[in-house]
Amino acid sequence: MSVALLWVVLPISEVTNSIAFLEPVREGSRLLDSSRFVGRGKNCLCNGRLEKGKQQRWNSGYLNGDSRNSCLGGSRLKNRGKFSVIPNVVVSPAGEIAMSSEQKVYDVVLKQAALVNRQLRSREDWDVKPDIVLPGNLNILSEAYDRCGEVCAEYAQTFYLGTMLMTPERRRAIWAIYVWCRRTDELVDGPNASHITPTALDRWEARLEDVFRGHPFDMLDAALSDTVSKFPVDIQPFRDMIEGMRMDLKKSRYKNFDELYLYCYYVAGTVGLMSVPVMGIAPESKATVESVYNAALALGIANQLTNILRDVGEDATRGRIYLPQDELAQAGLSDEDIFAGKVTDQWRNFMKQQMKRARKFFDEAEKGVTELNSASRWPVWASLLLYRQILDEIEANDYNNFDRRAYVSKPKKLLALPMAYAKSLVPPRTSSPLAKGMS
């Protein structure tokens, strides 16, 4: 199913359905032609080197957190102004205790926040480093970023407009992240998805490692490589997104929300963690870095849950059900009911509960948007408001998400833009709900 390129992007499937970004994919010595991404560029990066006149090809080669703090909601107890959290564990039938998906994800959040905190302590404070120098052509980076912007403008128009308020460095970096996420999503959800194997994803991950080492393979890799050299962006969320693609290759059912939460983090929550270092936190914000990351994660989870609820019928045609099996059973529903596609009172009640959960994640996400750098808030608010409206449209369709696709009309999208802009002007609160000043 389509990945929600959240926190910074509007839903892919709202713009296009199965856009053919990639040329045929196959096993063997070559993997995925990227020329349709790169467009008309005459130069090609091969193994970190420029080669002129060659076509570009790829190498073969949490509602509860931990016991410290969390802003994702769930069980929150006030304690001297802190968010106190009940540790999340899963106990197996044999009595074994395992870490929940929410705890695993929160550990990643802490790592990302620590990375940014180290940079802040070193007084770099989001400053941008000089461009990396690629041998053979100093104009290649400019061309690469321009192409990323073209892709973003074509397939995420509303979000692209929002990025125009960002500084040039942040704007270009967000475009580069968007394009990498979209290319990754297309591996398993695009027109050539049937050709993708776990081995192909392993190669894509190896290529990612090269990007972070400063050895881009093509123009679009070069843009991302330059981005991660300038901003405190960690590789882990990128790896985790690829892991989400692996899940889509081997898994079509989710036993409970804990399993589904991990999937939502992999394919969507990761984008928030990638993007916060680029978007930046407002200097006047009183929020902790961890709490802002948590809010970004919450928006990703909310967006992906919304995608899931919107696409129930479409996913069922592919034999996929992205709904907690235990909650379906508790509602008196089964896989057969999903495949039958009949709206019943049981289905309506089930959907109401699922949408209530998604809206709670949206509520938590809203607390963090205001804490972002002022120039970065508009596209995030636009994404959040438009995604929330998809849930309203599902309700308007009487919860028929089997053969009626909920979408936000163009007039409503246009109305949401000034509303998002107005919200983006609201500065962080003097006493933030994600407050920093915690002793």
PyMOL commands that set and color helices and strands:
alter all, ss='L'
color gray80, all
select helices_A, chain A and resi 12-15+35-38+101-121+140-155+157-163+168-189+193-195+198-212+219-230+236-250+257-279+289-310+312-316+325-330+335-340+345-369+374-396+410-424
alter helices_A, ss='H'
color red, helices_A
select strands_A, chain A and resi 43-46+49-52+76-79+82-85+89-91+97-99
alter strands_A, ss='S'
color yellow, strands_A
deselect
rebuild
show_as cartoon
